[in-house]
């Protein structure tokens, strides 16, 4: 094994450890298949070196940070994918039900709009032209954390309260 390969493996292990801690601290879970997860992390590292940012390894990057902001990991689509499908598009992040084996991983369709539609609409716009939210705003009844999305998060990233402890705020 070359020095370069050893360095990459070390970088993957460090990145994996950091992501595992950050995910747990924020109420998220990495895919329990360590080999699969580390392969995705290798893709993130390659993209970081190639583009200067860790774009999703399962999507084609535009090689322009401003155009790819929505797919820099964790991407804008992670939470809606987790809520609806139990995993994000690349399956790096999974829901607690998948982690516990109560639900099987399944196909997650691409939410990202084609480039021409992203320019017109905005990939995940939070306000309509009238100033009204296009997504409901959820409030954690424990700590007051607010988020605008279709459904509340599985776990509050601040106080770790479960999804049932959220109420529709707006």
C-alpha positions in Angstrom: 0.0 0.0 0.0 1.4 3.4 -1.0 1.6 6.4 1.3 -1.1 8.1 -0.6 -3.5 5.2 -0.1 -2.6 5.1 3.6 -3.3 8.8 3.9 -6.6 8.5 2.2 -7.7 5.6 4.5 -6.6 7.7 7.5 -8.6 10.7 6.2 -11.6 8.5 5.6 -11.4 7.2 9.2 -11.1 10.7 10.7 -13.9 12.0 8.5 -16.1 9.0 9.5 -15.4 9.5 13.2 -16.1 13.3 13.0 -19.4 12.7 11.0 -20.5 10.0 13.4 -20.1 12.4 16.4 -21.7 15.4 14.6 -24.6 13.3 13.3 -25.3 11.9 16.8 -25.0 15.3 18.4 -27.6 16.7 16.0 -30.0 13.8 16.2 -29.0 12.1 12.9 -27.7 8.7 12.1 -25.1 7.5 9.6 -25.8 4.4 7.5 -24.9 1.4 9.8 -23.1 -0.3 6.9 -19.6 1.1 7.7 -18.0 -0.1 4.5 -20.7 1.6 2.4 -20.6 4.7 4.5 -16.8 5.0 4.3 -17.0 4.6 0.5 -19.4 7.6 0.4 -17.0 9.5 2.6 -14.2 8.7 0.2 -16.3 10.3 -2.5 -16.9 13.4 -0.3 -13.1 13.7 0.2 -12.4 13.4 -3.5 -15.0 16.1 -4.2 -13.5 18.3 -1.5 -10.1 18.0 -3.2 -11.5 18.3 -6.7 -13.9 21.2 -6.2 -13.0 22.7 -2.8 -16.3 21.6 -1.3 -17.8 18.2 -0.3 -20.6 17.9 -2.8 -22.8 14.8 -2.6 -20.8 11.9 -4.2 -24.0 10.5 -5.8 -24.8 13.6 -7.8 -23.1 15.4 -10.7 -21.5 18.6 -9.4 -21.5 21.7 -11.6 -17.9 22.5 -10.3 -19.3 25.8 -9.1 -19.9 26.2 -5.3 -22.8 28.7 -5.8 -24.5 26.3 -8.2 -23.9 23.3 -5.9 -24.8 24.8 -2.5 -27.9 22.6 -2.3 -25.8 19.4 -2.7 -23.0 20.1 -0.3 -23.2 17.5 2.3 -25.4 17.5 4.3 -27.5 18.5 1.3 -30.7 20.5 1.4 -32.7 17.4 0.5 -31.5 15.2 3.4 -34.3 16.0 5.9 -37.3 15.7 3.5 -35.8 12.4 2.2 -35.3 11.1 5.7 -38.9 12.0 6.6 -40.4 10.5 3.5 -38.1 7.6 2.7 -36.0 6.9 5.8 -32.8 7.7 4.1 -31.2 10.5 2.1 -30.6 10.2 -1.6 -27.2 8.6 -1.3 -28.2 6.7 1.9 -25.3 8.3 4.0 -27.9 9.4 6.5 -30.7 7.1 7.7 -33.7 7.3 10.0 -33.8 5.7 13.4 -36.3 3.1 12.1 -33.8 2.0 9.4 -30.9 2.1 11.9 -32.9 -0.2 14.2 -33.9 -2.5 11.3 -37.6 -1.7 11.7 -37.7 -0.5 8.1 -35.7 -1.5 5.0 -33.7 0.9 2.9 -35.5 1.5 -0.4 -35.2 3.7 -3.5 -35.1 7.4 -2.8 -36.0 9.5 -5.9 -34.0 12.6 -6.8 -35.6 15.8 -5.4 -33.1 18.1 -7.0 -34.6 20.1 -9.8 -32.9 20.2 -13.2 -30.6 23.3 -13.5 -33.0 25.3 -15.7 -35.8 24.8 -13.1 -33.5 25.6 -10.2 -32.7 29.0 -11.7 -36.4 29.8 -12.0 -37.8 28.5 -8.7 -34.9 28.0 -6.3 -34.2 24.5 -5.1 -35.6 24.8 -1.6 -37.1 28.3 -1.4 -38.6 29.0 2.0 -40.7 32.0 1.1 -43.1 32.6 -1.7 -43.3 35.9 -3.5 -46.1 37.0 -1.2 -43.8 36.6 1.8 -45.7 33.6 3.1 -43.8 30.5 4.0 -44.0 27.8 1.4 -43.3 25.2 4.1 -44.8 25.0 7.5 -42.6 26.2 10.4 -42.2 23.7 13.2 -41.4 24.6 16.8 -39.8 22.3 19.3 -42.0 22.6 22.4 -39.0 21.7 24.6 -36.4 24.2 23.5 -38.1 26.5 21.0 -36.0 25.4 18.0 -37.7 26.5 14.7 -37.4 24.9 11.3 -39.3 25.5 8.0 -39.9 22.2 6.2 -42.7 19.8 5.2 -42.4 17.8 8.5 -40.6 18.2 11.8 -37.2 16.6 12.2 -37.0 13.1 13.6 -35.0 14.5 16.6 -34.5 18.1 17.6 -30.9 19.0 16.8 -30.7 21.2 19.9 -32.3 19.3 22.8 -32.8 15.9 21.2 -36.6 15.8 21.7 -38.4 13.4 19.5 -40.6 14.4 16.5 -43.8 14.2 18.6 -42.6 17.1 20.7 -42.9 19.5 17.7 -45.9 21.7 16.9 -46.8 23.6 13.8 -45.8 27.2 14.6 -46.8 28.9 11.3 
